[in-house]
Amino acid sequence: MLMNVLIADDEPQVRAQLRQQLSGLAGYCPLEPVARDGGEALRLSGSLQPDLLLLASHLPGLDGLQVLAGLCGLNPAPAVVLCCRNGEAALEPGLQASGISLLQWPAGPEALQAALARAVRPERQQLAALIQPGTARQPRHHMGARTRRGIELVPLEQVLYFAADHKYVTLRHEQGEILLDEPLRALEEEFGPRFVRIHRNALVARNRMLRLQRTPLGHFLLYLQGLEEGLTVSRRHVTGVRRLMQGLPDTP
């Protein structure tokens, strides 16, 4: 069976070496185009539907681990070989149990073939676990999800709010919304003070908050820049939201 392989690396020389080595291995076919950054790696994984993704651990935009987390929006996700230049990604908590095959680069054809043979399709829960709290990683700069248009990436600065509803979290951004298969608490812990909890089911972008308004019935609505409708603020969080909007430190 012929395996279609998507190469994702930002260095032309490395891409050429990987293509050359793959072309010399029976059963593997390198795909065109190749991915030069993390965003392309996600989008091409959705559109080309490769059997296997040969992924650099360090990429512009989204790094390799963020791409892996984004793959949980694909069903099925491709098998993955993660190319680590200095071995840093191999130390990532949870990576060894995720089904991701690791390859120390540079490597010869034999090492590449062995890494390809070890690669299996990881389960979405295993991929999603790579972005859970407790990993020693920087917060993401983009959010990704599978939509009807393929993999959609949303820059974090365009996110207005996250709202939990049963199994999924809705991410509302400037042009619309996408669904995330991630718990709200994990998002809150990852992004810290950039987003403020205004309700047990909602986080809003702190720099988008415009005004807090009390309705005739005594409820509180928060209005955000870029959003016409107000969002309900629970009484438990009203004081904290008001203090933040006044530039005062929040109190426990």
C-alpha positions, 0 to 999 in steps of 0.5 A: 500500500502506497503511503502519501506523505506531507512534508512540513518544514520551513528550511528548503534544504531539509525539505529537499533532503526529506523528499529525496530520502522518501523517494528512495523508500518503497511504499512512500510518496511525497506530496505536493505542495509542501508546508512551510509553516505551521498554519500550512501544515494544518490546512494542507493536512485537511485538504490533502488528507495525507496518510502521514505527516512528516512534521518539524518540531519548530515551525513559524507561526504554529510550532510542531506541538501546536500543529499536533494539537490542531490535528484533533480536528481531523477525522481521521488524523494522519500518522505523524513523524515529529522531526526534532533537531535538538531533542527538545520536543521529545521531552514534552509531557504526554508526547511519548504516549500520544502515538507520535513517532520521533525522529532526531534530525539530521538522519539517514534513510534507515532512521527515517524508514524506521520512524515512518514504520513506527508512526500510527494514527493517534487518537484525537484525545491523545492529540488534545492532551498535548495542549492541556495544563501541565505542559511546559509550553507557551500559549498558542498564538492561533486557534484551529478547528475543523470546519466545512472549509477545512482547517480554520485558523483564528489569530488569538488577537481576533478572539472575542470570547469562549463560551462552553455549551455541553461538550464543545466550546464556541470560539467567537471571533471577528468574522464568525465562530468555530467549535473547539473540542477543548475544556473551558478551564484548560483555555483559561489556564493556558491564556491566563490574564488575556481572558477574563471569566465573566460566567461559569460558561464564558471567558472574554478577551480582556482588551475587548471589554467596553462597558458593563451595563445593568438591565432594568431587571437587575441583570448585568451585560458586558459589551465587547468591541466588535460585538453588538450583543451584550454577554451575561455576567454572573453576579459572582463575577460582576465585582471582578469585571468592574474592577478590571474595567476601572484598571484596579487589581482584582481581589480573590 
